[in-house]
Amino acid sequence: RIRNAYPAFDSKTNTGKIWSVATRFPDHILGESKFRISIWTDSSPYPLLLTKHAGCITRDLIVEILCFLSVCGSDEFLQNNQTLGSHESLLKAPTCIQLRLHNISNLKQSLARTLEDDQKRFTVNQLLEHTCAWRLTGQNLMSVIMKYRDQVEHLLQNEHKTNNVIEAAKAICSVLSFVETRDITNAVKKLHAVPLVNAQVKDTTLIQDAVADLSVAISRLIYVYSNSFDTNFQLASPPKSPSNSDISLDSQLSFTVYAAHNIPETWVNRINFPLRIKALPKETMLTIKLLGVNSISKNTEVLAWTCSPLYTKERLIHGTVLLSMTLYSTLPTTMITPGICSTDTPTSVTLQIDFPETNLDFIKPEPEERRGDLEEPTKDCLKLIRRLSQTHSLLLLSEQQRRILWFYRYSCNDQNCSLPMVLGSAPSWDRTTISEMYAVLRRWRFSNPLEALGLLTFSFPDQDIRRAAVQQIEKLSNDELLEYLPQLVQVLKFEWNLESPLVNLLLNRSLQSIRVAHQLYWLLKNAQNEVHFKIWYQKLLAALQFCVGKTLNNEFSKEVKLIRILEDIAKEVKAASDPKRKEVLKVELNRLQQFFQEVKVCRLPLNPALLVQGIEAGSCSYFTSNAFPLKISFINANAPSGNINVIFKVGDDLRQDMLVLQIVHVMDNIWLQEGLDMQMIIYRCLSTGKGQGLVQMVPDATTLAKIHRVSGLIGPLKENTIKKWFRHHHPLESSYQEVIRNFFYSCAGWCVVTFILGVCDRHSDNIMLTNAGHMFHIDFGRFLGHAQTFGSIRRDRAPFIFTSEMEYFITEGGKNPQRFQEFVELCCRAYNIVRKHSQLLLNLLEMMLHAGLPELNSIQDLKYVYDNLRPEDSDLQATSYFTRKIKESLECFPVKLNNLIHALGQMSVMGSAKPPAPEPVPQEWLMLDAVKSIARATILGFSKKSDYVVQVVQTCSVVTFVEKSFDQFSKLHSHLQKQFPSHALPEFPHSQHLPFRDLEHKRVKDLNLYMKQLLSGSRELANNELVLSFFLNWCKNASAEDSSSMHLDPQSIDHKPGVQLVISYENTRLTIMLKHMRNIRLPDGSAPSAHAEFYLLPDPSEVSRRKTRTAPKSSDPTYNEIVVYDRVAELKGHILKLVVKSRGTFVGAVNIQLSSVQLNEETWYPLGNSVI
């Protein structure tokens, strides 16, 4: 039904293309941002160079409507109806974006579904055959039934030897998991009782009746068995049901436990629950445990358990039911859902339960408000509701708090509370309460579809509530849904059946988007490793594979085979001895080469848009950590892009890394929506099975540990290591300032991320830096504060990693100390933006509570994130709090000590093991005097203005294009002659004024030779700022523009002493935040250790003095401290006096007339040199 809604001929949904992920931004966010774009076409060997606004619609770039643009180096296409700036692949792209133009008539729809796919019939058993080893098939059963039929015919003809028929009946029962129903037992007794005298029976009807009863009983057993378990057979016509029992909705729930088959004893026991059937919700689950007494300890132990829903397809369970019991396994009490009810063919104990025969249908409660005598809540009550709602997670509310929320349920709305908090506070699931929950649900107005995610957790089994949640989530685009797919796959566990709205939504979207289908495939495949839900997820995966068609399934098969080969190689390399490990890898890589010879090309599971056609064996290696992960260098099938390097791990659970990176991606999108680009690098990571997976390698990135090691044994303790490393890599000042900017933003972003998520095990091998200055973290095996300990000492002592060497780099060795203030402001701004979305983050984590992650499995883990987000704090309070955390991190010497110990440990391991050094430390930057920034420059064509189009290839493999005229080349040569009079410069071509557009023209060849000789000459000449700015479009003014973007206040460049305050006033409470001071000095010119004293005047009682902490030895100290005065009736007539002192010495002062200040705004006030 779902597939038929998206026929293969529908070109809108069945495009066969992998679209670039696009995020919708408010119009003002993209602003004046521009992209430099190179567009390649099949009609020309040279690119077209464009500069376009980020807000430009993609289709506006294309002259012909029947065209598409793809990202060079991948199968990823831009969405024609989206802006350039909304595409994620462009936002994170390098300086010059390279695209390829395709005509729709020349495009192959390689991944589209076909008409043949539409005609294929869905058979779940057939699709499951490759994942389930059927222990019972129709063929097995038919063979024993035929033997039974032969024995019956023989008995009816000869009228003797009933034992053969009974043995044949037993054979049928043994095939059906040794289940023998009461009807079969009675029929066998009846057959035994037939009198046979000399093989003659006076009344032949007796034996015919007995055989008929036995055959009907066997038929019923086959019918019950095929309805209870997954089989590849069904009865052609179901047997006639027994007459209904006298059961009504007012009856008590009762059933008969007839037998536990396959254990020596059986019992018959009538079970009665003191519960009215009508009082039970539709989602009621019956759980049964089989207990035994340990013969040694005499303790009662659970031997097996099983469960079943009471209502299947709206009707009360009835008749005989067989339940497969799970042996010696802990019952997941918080997850009793139909998903764990095993319908796989049982291998051991099978429980037979006889429910009364009935045809009672579930009667759904109608929405009904019961306000009674409820009064309108007071202002204090509304404040209480709002405060409770800031908890943002139902699991963190106490019973008393839940009772309060439910009591005021009709006063709650989307402005003061969230629906999951209100509905989750309901006291029970009885019909009366459910009808009120439906009433609240019906009148609720969702302010954001993402609020509904909280209604899909295990706290909400009700199908109607979950349906309402899915209706909201349907409002998300395919790209937005992709962001939350891991959580949606996890909460499939709590769905009531496989035809639920959530299942339909995911299958529908997989037919609309190849990206959704691809990620859903790997998430479902990985989820099959969860023991209790294995069959549940296998069926979902079978449905997905049926829907997406043959072509995409072939791609899945190739990816699975690739992963299987990588797994085998990783295990062989890990098992090999140190001397032989390199040779083993070399031999095993031949299997990958053979694989690509067979399949030609294969998509990477990390990203379906990445198509690879082989490996570069010489660039493949392994890392010397405990798991010996593989580094595989794949050859990109989409030229001219370089190789794609990935890490394959075996022995590490990467699901936790996936979750952390997903949450980081969510935070990054939140910042971008607010117009804040934190320059975050978020690599891809995918768990492909139990304890294995793929990790994307970020190009041109180095661990902080390697940078430390190059600086010597005490590298981790030096202040200037990072600064020195980047200065060596970027001799050009404008390039160096861009690096500082990238580090400035990315470091702040990761400080916020790692603090909120409590990421631990943060040593220098888990922090990486790119050549362009971006900092990012790797390896998230420990988070939510689960730090490693040495004895009782925590290894991670700082709130997050921000060291003095990072501050040293940001402030350029103290030359620009006010940049630290800007860094603090940026961190606090990013922190406060994320805090506004606390509900979303907590919902995403709560939805993963039952994913089996080692460090996210309890309410305490959720509370850890809640405590770090502090959603109940004001922005000022949160700013003050996070500033303290920055200073704690900065002053935490154990971080450096930890890095030193880790470095020494790594050296000792490498020294003792003496491995073949598959990943040598990159030390080439020590000889950067011999390294040039530009590898080569070549004229490729001509622009519309008849300028040359020059391709510039940097040594870091970045390719850019510039347009230059002959006059510009001539001016460059003239400037170089003046700056390097004693250097032998290359000969410059003679000026020729004839117009030309021929690449074979002598002037073009001469210019290419000139550039070759210039860039291959001395490093002093090749890395000169004139040359770099000419070819890379860098200039000295650019650094000023870029660095100015880091200044949060234009006045911060003022050299006069000043203090920055935020003053707010509400309900007689005056709040002052002291943020920063600048340019303060002692009389002798030295830096003071300053504190501030506040006085609220007039102050006849002299009780208004407030004092901040002391900031040691700084001319530009940061405080972010809050001072509060209560019971201030009005501001008029009051003066705030602020005095700055350093160990008793006066530094500066200011008096502020409170009646004239701009409230709630950051304002700089000049500090005078005397007290007024």
N, C-alpha and C positions, 0 to 999 in steps of 0.2 A: 504494500500500500504506500509506504514512504517512497520507495523507488519510483513508483508510477507517477508521483507528484512532480518528479524531475526527469522527464523523458530525455533520451540521448539527443534528440533533435533540437532541444531548447538551448540555443547558443548563449543565452544570458547566464544560465547556471552551469552548463556543461561546456566551459571554455577550454578545458584541457591545459590551462596555464596556471603557473604558480605566481600569484600576485604579491607584490611587495606589501608588507604590513603598513597600514596607514593609521595615524592617530589624529582625530579631529581636534584642532586647537582654536581657541577664540581668535578672531581676526586681528586683534591688537597684538597678540603674542608674536606673530611672525614679523610684524613691524616692517622695518627697512632692511631686514636680512636678505642677503643675496647669495646665489650659488654661481660659481664658475663651472661651466659644463662643456665637456667635449662630446660631440655626437658623431659616432661612426656610422657610415652607411655602406651598403654593398656596391654602390655606384661609384665610390671614390675611395682611394687608399688613404685619404687625409681627413682628419676630423673637422667638423664645423665648431668653432669656438663661440660660446654664448655666455652672457652674464644675465641672469634672470632673478627677479624677486622671488623669495620663498613662497609668497602668496600666489604665484602664477599657477594657473590650472594646467595640468600636464598636457591636455589636448591642445592648449594654445601654442605649445611648442611645435606642434605637428601641422604641416600645411595640408596634407591629405588626411581625411577623416579615417580612412581604412588603414591606419598605421598604429603601431605600438612601439613603446620604448622599453628596452630591457637594460638591466645593470650589467655592464661588461664583466665577464668572468663568472656569470651565473645564469640560471634559467629564470631569474626573477624579473617580472614585468611591472612597470609602474601603472597605477590605476589612472586611467584617462580623466576621470571625473574628480580627482583629488588634487590638492595643491602640491607643489613640489616639496614644500616644507613639512607636509604631513607624513611623508614617507620615511620610515625609520631608517632604511638603508642609506638615504641621502643625508639625514641628520647626523649620522655617525661616520660619514664618508670623509676622506682626506680633502686637501685643499681644492683639487680639481676633480669633479665628478665625471666619470666616463660612462656614457650611455651608448646603446646601439639602436638604430632605427630599423624596424621590420615592417615590411608590407604584409598585410593580412593574407594576401593571396599566396605568399611564399612560405607562410608559417605552417608547420605540421602540428596538428593537435594530438601530440603523442600520448597524452595522459587522459584524453577524453573518453567517456563511456561510449559504447557502440550500440547499434540496434540489436545486435546479438545479445548484449548484456541485458537489454530490456526484456528479451523473450525468455531468459533463463528463469526457471522456477526455483523458489526458495524451499530448501529442505534442510532443516537445522541439523538433523542426524548426519546427513551426507557431509555438511560443512564441518561437523565436529569429528568426523572420522580420523582426520589427520592429527587431532589433538587428544582424542580419547581412544584408548585401547578397549574396544567393546568386549566385555567378558561374557556377554550373552547376545547372540544375534538370532534373527528369525530363522536362519538356517539350522542353528543348533537346536532350537526348540522344535522345529518342524520334524527333525529326525526322530526325536523321542515321541512326538505325537503320532507319527506314522507307525512306530512299533506298538504304541498303545492301541491304535485302531486295528492293527493286525491281530493282536491278542483278543480284543473284543469280538471280532468276527469269528475267530476260532472258537471262542467260548460259546457264542450264540449258536454255532453250527453243531458243536459236539456236546455242549451242555455239561461240561465238567472242567476241573482244574481252574478255579477262580484265582488261585495264587499268582498265575502268570499276569492276569489283568492288574492285580494289586501291585505287583512288582513294577509293571510298566507305569502305573500311576505314580509310584514312589520316584521313579526316574524323572518324571516331569517335575515333581516337587523339588527334587535335588537340583535340577537345572535352574529352577526359579528360587535360588538361594535357600533351599531346604525349608521353604515355607509350606506348612500344612495347615489349611484352614479347618475350622470346625465342620463345615459342610463336607469336606473331603473325608475327615475322620468318621463322620456319621455314615457317609455313603459306603466306606470300606467296611464298617461294622455290619451294615445291612447286607453287603455282598457276602461277607463271611457267614451270615446267618441263613443263607439260602440252603435248604436241605437237599442233599444229593444222595440218592439211594441207587447203587449200581449204575451210576451215570445217567439216571433217569429222573426227570422232574415231572410230577403229575401236572403242575400248573406252571407253564413256561413264562407266564407274565411276571412272576416273582423275580426271576433273574434279569428279565428285560428292564423292569422298573429300577432294580438296583444299579444296573449298568448305566441307565439313563441319568439317575441321580448323581452317579460318580462323574459322568461326562459333563453335566451342567456345573457341578462343583469345580471341576478343573477349568472349565470355560470362565467361570467367575474369577478364579485365581489369576488366570492370565490377564483378564480385564483389569483387576485391581493392581496387578504388578505393573502393567504397561502404563497405568495412570499414576502410579507412585514413583516410578523411576524412569530415567532416560533410556528408551529402547528404540530399536529400529524396526519395530513391528507394532501393529495394533490389530485388535479383533475386527473382522469385516463387519460384524453386527454385534453390538454390545448385548450381553444377556439381560433378560428381564429383571428389573429391580424388585426386591421384596416390597411388600406393602408398607406405607409410611407409619411411623410410630405416632402416638398421640402426644405430640410435642408442640408447644406454643412459645411465643416470646416471653410469656410469664413463667415458663418452666425453668427449673434450675439446670445449669449446665451439667451434663452427665455423660459418661461413656464407659465402655468396658475394655480393660486391658486384657486381651485374650491370651497372648503368649509372647514371650521373647524367644524367637526361633534361633536355633544354633547354639543354645546352651542346654545343659542336661535337664533342668527343671522347667516346667511351664506352670503358669498360674492363671487363674481367672479371677479378676477382682473388679468389682463395680466401683468406679470413682465418682463421687458427688462433690461439686463445689457449691458452697452456700452463696452462689451468685446467680442473679436473674440473667437470662440470655440477653434481654433487652437492655440491660445495664452495661453490657460489654461493648466497647468501641470496635469498629470494623478492623482495626489494626491489632487486635488481641492475638498474642502468640502463646501457644501451649508448649511448655518445656517439660521434658521428662528425663529424670536421671535414674540410671541403674546403679544401685549401691551394693557393695559387698563388704563383708567383715574380714579384715586381714587376719589370717590364722595365727600369725606370730604376735603382732602388736595388739590384736583384738580391736583395732580402730576401724570405724566405718569409713570407707573410701568410695569415691565415685569411679565406677568401672567404665561407664559409657553414658552418653547423653544424646538426646535428639530433640527436635522441636518441629512445630507445624503451625501455620496460621489457622485460626478458627474459621475465618471467612475466605473462601477461595472464589473469586469472580462473583462477588456480591452475595453468595449463598453460603449458609452455615454448613460446615463440613458434615458429611453424613456417610453412612455405610462403612464397609471395611476399608481400612487404610493401613498400608505397610510403611513403616518408617525405618530408614537405615540409621543405625546408632554409631556415633563416633566414639572410638575406644581410646581410653587413657589420654585424653586431651582436656586441657583446661577450658571450661565453658566461658565464652566471652560475654559475660552478663550484660555489658552495656550495649551489645550489638546483636541482640536476638531479633533478627529480621529474616524474611523469607530467603534472603541471599545465602544464609548459612545452612539452610535446609538442604541437605545433600540428596539430590535425585540421581546421583550416579549409581550404577549397579552395585548393590551392597556385596561386600566380600566377607562379612562376619555377621554380627548379631543384627537380626531384623525384628523389629517390634510390630506386632499386629494389634491394632486397636479397632474395636467395633463401635462406631458411633450410631446413635439411633437414626433410622431412616426418616428423613424429613425433607421438606422443600421450602424451608424458611429462608426468605430473602432479607438482607439487611435494610433497615429503614433509616435513611439518613436524617439526622436532626436538622430542623429548619433554623435559620438565624433568628434569634430572639433576644432583645435587650430586656434586662431585668434591673432597672434602675432603682426600683423600690422607693425608699425615702432618702436616697442619696442627695446630699446638699452640694451646692457648688463649692469647689475647693477654695480655700483662702489663698492669699498671695504667698504665704509661707509654705502652703502645701504644694503650690505650683513650683516654688523654688526647690522643694524637696524632690519633686518628680524630675526636674531638670538635672539636679545633682545626681540622682540615682541613674538617670539615663547616660550620664557621662562615664559610667562603668563600661558601657559598650559591649559587655559580654554577659549573657545570662548566667554562665557558670560561676561568675565572680560575685553574684548577688547572694546574700544570706536569705534564710527562710523569711525572716522578718521583713527584709527589704522587698522580697517578692510579694508578700501579703499586702504591703503598702501600695505597690504598683498596681496590683490587681484590683484593690479597693477603689483606686482612682482611674480605672481603665477607661471610663467614658470621658475623662478630662485629658487623656493623653492624645497627642496628635503628632504629625511628622515634624512639627516645629519644636516640641519639647521632649520627644522620646522616640524610640525606634520600635517598630512593630514586633520584632523577635523578642524584645525585652518584655513587652506587655503580654503577648500570648504565652510566652514561656513562663510567666509568673502565675498562670492559672493553677488552682490548687489540685485539680484532678482531670481525668479524661472521661468523666461520666457524661451522659447525654445532655444534662442541663448545662454543664460548664462548656461543653463543645458548642452548643447552640449559641452561647454568649460569645465564644471565641469567633464563631462565624459572623456574628453581628459586628464585632469590632473589625474583623477582616473586611467586611463588605463596605464599611464607611471609611476605611483608611485610604489616604491619598499618599502614595509614595513620592518622596521628593527626589529620589535617585533609584534607578533599577538595582544598583548594587546593594542597597539596603536589604533586598530580598534574599541575598546569599545566606543570611543568618537563619532563614526559615528552612534551609535544606540540611541542617545539621541533624545529628542523631536525636536531638531534643524534640524534634517535630516529626513523629511518624504519620500524622494525619495526612491522608492523600489529598484532601481538598486544600489544605493549607499549602502543601508542596506544589499543587497545581497552580495556585495563585502566585507562588514564588516564581515558577517557571514562566508564567505569563509576563512577569516583569523582566526577567532575564532575556526573554525573546526580543526585547527592545534594543539589546546590544548588537552591534555589528559583528560580522564574522571575525574581524581583527580584534575587537574588544573581547569577544568570547574566548579567543585564543589565549588571552592573558590569564584567564582563570580556569582553563581546561583541566589542569591537574587536580584542583579542588572538586570540580564537577564530576570527574571520574571517581574520586574517592567517595563522594556522597551517593553514588549509585548503589552503594551497599545498603542504604536505608530506604531505597525504593521498594514498593510493595510487589511489583511485578515488572516484567521486561517489556511491557507495553505502556509504561508510565510516560507522562508528558516530558520528563527530563530525558529519558532514553530517546523519545521521538525528536526532541530538540537537537540532541547531539547527532543523530543520524541524518536529520534534515540538513544541518549545517555542514556535515561531511560531504554531502552531495553538492553543496554550493561552493565549497572551498577545498582545494587540494591540501592546503596547509592544515586546515582543521582535520581532514581525514588522515593525513600523515601523522600528525602529533597524537591524535586519538588512537591510532593503530598501536603506536609504541607505548602509550600509557596503559592501554588495555592489556597488551602483551606482557608488560612488566607487572601489572596488577595480578596476573595469574599466579604469581609466586606467593600470594596470600592464601594460606592453606584453606581456610574456611570458605573463601569466596571464589575458589578456583573455577568451579563449574559455572558460576554466575557470570564471571568475566569471560569465560570461554564462549558462552552463548552470545554475549554482546559482541565479541570480536567476530564471531561467525556472521552475525547480522551485518556488521560493518563491511566485512569482506564481500558479502553478497551485494551490498548496495553500490560499492565504488567501482565495480566492473573488473573485467579481466586484465586490462592494461595496467592499472594501478596495482592490482594484486601481483602481477609479474614483477613489478618494481619492489614490492614488499618482500617477495621471495628472494630476490637477489640481495637485498639488504640483510635479510636474516642469514643467508648463506655467508655473506661477508663477515658478519659478526661472529658466526660459528668458527670460521677459519681464524679470525683474530684471537678468539678465546683459546683455541688449541695452541696457537703460536705462543701466546702469553704464558700459558701453563708450562709449555716445554722450556721456555727461556727461564722461567722462575725456578723450575726443578733442576736445571743444569748447574754444574759446578762453576765457580768463578772463572777458571781458566778456559772453559769450553763454552761459556755463555754466548760470547760474540759469534763463535762459529755456528752454534745451534741456531741463532737468530738468522744468520746468513742462509743456512740451508732451509729453514722453515719459510722464509720469505718467498721461496720458489712456489709455494702453494698459492700465495696471493697473485703472483705473476700468472700462474696457470688459470686462476679464477678469472682474471681480466681477459685472458685469451679466449675464454669460453663466452663470457657475457658482453664483451666489448666495452660497455660503460655501465656504471652503477651510481645511484644517488646515495649521498651520505645520510644516514639516519639523523644526524645532527641538524640537517637543513636540506629539505628536498630540492631546493633550487641549486644545490652544489652537485654537479655532475662530474664524476672522476672516471678516468680511463686507464689507470694503472698506478704503479708506485715507482718512486725513484729509490731503488734499493740502497744506493750509497748514502742517502740522507736519512735512512731509517736507523733507529738505535733504541736504546732502553735507558731508563733512569735507574740510579743506584739506591733508590729507597727500598723499604722492606718488600713491597709488592712487585718491584721491578716492572713498572708500567712501560708499555711500548710507546715509542714515538714513531708514527707512520707518516711518511711524506707522500701524499697522493698527487697524481698529475691531473691538473684541472682540464677537463674536456672542452671547456670554453676558453679558447685562446683569446687574447694574449696574456691573461692573468697567470700569475705564478702558481707554484705548488700550494696545496692546502695541507697544513700540518695538524695532526690530531694526536691526542694521547688516548691509548686504550688501557684501561685498568681492570685487573682481576683481583678480587680479594677486598675491595672497598665498596661500601654501600653508598652509591652516588645520589640516592634519592634525597638525602638531606642537603647535599650541595645544590641539587636542582631546586629545592624549595627556597633556600637562601637566595640564590640568584634570581629566582622568580620574584621574590619580595623586593629585592633591590631594583629590579626592572620596574615594578609597580611604583616604588618610591621615585625613581627617575622620571617616569611619566607624570607623576603628580607635580614634580618640580617644573617640568617642561610646560605643563598646563598653566603654571603660574609665571611663565616667562623666565624661569631660572634654569640655565643649562649648566649643570655641575660637571660637565665633561667626563661623565662616567663611562668606563669601559666595562661592559658586562658580557663575558664570553658565554658560549653555549655549552651546555652539559646535558647528557642524556643517560639515564640508567637503562641498559638494554637487557637486563636479567638480574638474577640474584647475585649480588656482589660483583657486578661488572658494569662497564659503561664507557662512553666516549666523552672526551673533553676537548673543546676547541683550543688550539694554541694561538695566543695573540702574537702577531708578528712584531719583530723589533722590540721585544720586551726582555728585561733582565731582572732577576731577583735582587732584592736589596742585599742579601747575603753575599752574592757574587761581587757586588760593588764594594762591600765591606772588605772582602777577602783581598781584593786588588790593592786596598789601602794598607795592607799589612795585618799583623796579628791583632792589633788593638783598633782595627778599622771601625768596629761597632761603637767605640768610645769617643771617636773623633767627631768634632762639630761640623767640619767642612767637607765631609766625604761626598754627600749628594751634590753640593754646590760645585765642587771640583770636577765631578764626573760630567755634569751637564755642561759646564763651561768648556771642557775639552771637546765635547760633542758639538757644541754650538758656538764657534768663535764669533759669529756675526751677532752683534748686539740685539738687533731686532728679532732674530731667531731665538736668542737666549731669553728675551723678555716674553716671547710667546710660550716658551717652555715653562717659565715661572708661572704664567697665567694658568696654563693647563694643570700644573701641579697644585696651584693655589685652590682651584675649584674642585678638582678630583679628590684631593686630600680631605677637604672639608666634607664632601659628600660621603666618603667612606668612613670618616669619623662618626657622622650621624648614623649611618647604616649599621656599623659594627657595634655601636653603643646600644641602639634600640634592640637589636637582635642578640646582643650578648655574645658576639662571636669570640671564641677563645682560641688558645694555641696559636697566638699571634707572634711567631718569631720571624726573623728576617728572611727565611726561605718561603714564607707564605705571603710576602708583600712584594709586588712587582712594579717596575717602572718602565714605561716605554721611552723610546728615543725622543718622542715629542713631548715628554714631561708628564704624561698621565700616570697617576698612581692607581693601583687596584689590588685587591686582595684575592687570594686563591685558597682552596682547601678548607672546606667548612665542616669538617668532621665533628667539631665541637661548637655548640652554640647554646643560646639561652642560659648562659652563665655556668654551664657544666665544664668548669675549668679542670685541667690536670693538676694534680697535687703531688708534692714531694713530702711524704709523711702528712703533716697537717698544714703544710704551707702551700698556698695557691700559686701556681706558676704564673698565671695572668693576674697581675696586681693592679694594673692601670685600667680605668674605664674603657679606654680604647687607645690605639697607637697614634700618638702625636708627640714626637720627641724633639729635643732641643736642636738636633741637626736638621729637622724639617723646618723648625722656626728660623734657624740660621739661614737656610736656603730661601725661604719666603721673604725674609727681611734683608736679603743680600748681605749677610754677615753683620747685621745691625745698622746698615746704612739707611734703611728705610723702616724704622721701627713702627711707624703708624700702619704698615701693612699687617702687622699682627692684630691691631685693633679691627682692621677690615676683615681679617680672617675670622676673628671671633664673631663679628657681626654676620658674616656669611653663614657660619655654622649655626648660629642661633636662628637666623631667618629660615634656613633649610629645615631645622628641627621643628620650628613652629608650624611650617607649612605641612609637614608630615603629620604632626599631632592632630591637625584638623581632620585627618582621615583615619583616626585611631580605630573607628568601628570597622572599616574595611580591612585593615591589617589584622585585627583580632579575629574577625570572621574567617579570613583566609587561613589563619593558623588553627582556629577551632575546627574547621572542616578537615584538617589533616591530623587531628588528634588520634584517629584510629587507623592511621596509615601504616603503623608498625615501625615508625621512625624511632631510633634508640633514645633520642633526647627531646622528643615532643610527644609525650604520652600521658600527661597529667594536667590537672587544673593549675598546679603550681608553675608549670612551664608557661602557661598562658598568662598567669599573674606576673611572671617575671617581665614580660613584654609590656603589660599594662603599667607596671611600676616605672618602667623606663620611659614610657610615653607620657605619663602624668597628664592624662586628658582633663583632669579636674582643675589644673593650674591655669592661671591667666598667662598670656604671652610674656608679660613682664616677669612673672615668677619663673616660668620655664627658661627664659633667657638668663636669669640670674643662676638658675640651677645648672644649666649646661655650661655656662662660663666656669663655674667651679669645677666641673668635670674636665674641661680643657686644661685648667691649671693643675688639677691632680695628675692628669696624664703627662703634662709637660715636666712636672717635678718628680716623676716616678723613675728613679734611677734603676730599680730592678728590671725595667724593660731593657735598658742597654746591657745590663749584666746578663739577662736572659739571652740576648742576641750573641753576646760574647761566648757564653757557655755552649750555645747551640753551634756556633761556628767552630769552636774547639772540638766539640763532639763529632761534627761532620768531618773535620780534618783527621781525627783519630780513626774514624771508620774507614775513610778513603785510604788512609795510610796503612792500616793493618790488612785490609782486604786486598788492596792493590788491584782493583778491577781494571778492565781495559779502557777506562775513561771514555765511555760512549758519548758523554755530554761535557766536553771540556769547558773550563771557565773562559769566557771571552775576554782576552787581555789585550786585544788589538788597540783599544783606546789609549793604552799607555804610550803607543807610538803614533799618536794622532798627528804629530808634526809631518808625517809622511802620507796622511790620508786627506783626500779632497772631498768637498761636499757634493760636487757635481761630477758624475761619471762621464757623461757625454751630452752633446747638444747637436741636433740635426734638423735641417730645414726639410719639412715634409710637404709643404704646399703653400697656398696663397689664400689670404682672406679676401673679403669683398672689397676692402680698401686697397687691395694689391700689396698689402704688407706680407712679410714672410710668416708662415706658421712654423714655429720652432718647437720640436719635441725635446724636453729637458728630462734626462734620467738622473736622479740623485743617487748617491752611493747607498742610501737606505732603500733603494728599489722603488721609491715614489716617482711616478711619471706625471709630469705636468706639461702644459702647452702655453706658449706666449706668442703674441703677435708683435713683430718688430719691423721697422722700416730700415732701408739702407742708411738713411741719415742717422738713425739712432745707433746703428753699428759704428758708423763713422765717429760720432760724438764719444762713444765709449772708448774707442781707440785713442782719440785725442786726450781724454782725461787720463788714461793709463800712461800715455807718454809723459804727461806732466808729473804724475805721481811716481813713476818709475823711470826716471831719465837714464839711469845707468843699466837698466835691464834690457836684454835683447828681446824685444817683443816680436810676435809673428808678423810677417808681412801682410799689410792690409790690401785688399783688392782695389784696383783702380776704379774710379767712378765712371759709370757708363749710364747715359741718360736715356737710352732707348727703352721704351716700355716692353715688358716681356712677362710671360706666365709659363715659362718652360723650365722644368727642373733640370734639363740637360744644359741649360745656359751656363756659360763659363763663370759668370758672377756667382751663381748659386754654388757651383763646385768650389770656387775660391773661398766663399764665406764658410762653407762646411769645413774646408781645410784650416781656415783661420781659427774657427772655434775648437777644432780638434787640437791644434798646437797650443792654443791659449789654455785649455783645460787640462792638457797633459804636461804642461810646463811646471814650474816650481809651485809648491803649495802656497807660498806667500802671494803669488800672483793669482792662482786659481781660486783661492779662498778670500781674495780681497773683497771688501764690501762693495766696491763698484761692480765687480763681476757678479757677485751673488745677487745684488739688488737688481741687476740688469736681467738675469736669467730667471730669477725666482720671484720677481716683482716685490722684493723687500726694500724697505727704505727706513731711514732713521726716524722719520715722523711716525711710521707705523707703530714703533715701540711705545711712543708716547700715547698714541690713541689706544693701544691695547692695554697698557698699564693703567690708563685713566679709567678703564671700565672696572678696575678693581676698587677704585675710590668710591665709597658709599656716600660720601658727602663732599660736594665741591669745596667746602670751606676747610676740609681737612688738610689742604696744602698751605694753609695760613701758618706763619711762623710765630705768631703771638701766642702767649699762654692762654689756655682756654679749658673749659670743662663742658662736657656734654651731658644734658639731663633730659629725662622724660617726666613730665609732671601731669598727674591725672587727679581728678576730684569727682567722687561719687558718693552720695548718701552720707555726707559729713565726714567722709574718709579722704584724707589727702595722702597721695602716694607719690613718692619721688624715687626715680631710679637714677643713680649715678652710673653712667655708662663708661665714659673715658675722660682722661685728661691728656693734654698735649703741650709739648714745649715748656714744661715746668722745670725750673732750675733753682738750686740754692744760691745764695748771694755769691758764693765763690765759683759759680758756673757748673758745679758738679750735679749729677743726677740725684734727686732726693728719694728717700724711702717714705713716700707720702701716704697720709690718710686724710679723710675729709670729716669735718664736724659741721652738723646742721643745727640751726636754731630757728624756731618759728617765733617771730616777733609780732606784737609785743609778748613778752614772757615774764610777767611780774614775779611768778613763783620760781623762775629759773629751773623748769623741769623739761624744757623742750630739746635739750641737747641730745643729738644722736651722732654716733661715731661709726665710721666704716673700718674695715680691716686695713692693714698697712700693706702697700704694694712695694716690695723691696727694690731699691736702686733702679729706678726707671724715670726717664723724662716724659714717657708717653704711656702711663699705666692704664690698664683696663680693670674695671671693677664689676660693672653690672650688678650692683647691690641695691636693694630696695630699702627705703626708709618710709615708715608709715606714721601718720598722725591721725588719731581718731578724734571724733567729736569736734570737728572744726565746723562751726555753724555756717560760716561763709568765708569766701576768699578776700572779699573787700576789707581793706584795713590791715591785712596781714602781709608781712615781708618774710621771705625766706633768706636767711643769711648762711652762706657757705664759706667755711674757712679751711684752707689746705695747710697742713703742717707736716713737718718731717722731724720726728723725734724732738718735738718741742719748738723747733725753729719755724717761723712763719714763712710760707711759700707764696700764698696768694689768697684772695677773697673776692666774693661777689655778693651783692644784695639784689634780690629779685622781687619786684612788685607783683604779687600773685594775681591781683585782679586784672593784669594786662597780659599774662602769659598765654601762649597758644597751648591748650591742653592736649595731651596724648600725642605730642609730636616731639621728635628728636631735635633738640636745639642746642647749639653751641653758645656758651656765655663767656665773655672775656674775663680773665682773672686779673683783678687789680693788685697793686703792690702794697696795699694797706687796708686795714679793716675800717669800714665805714661805720 
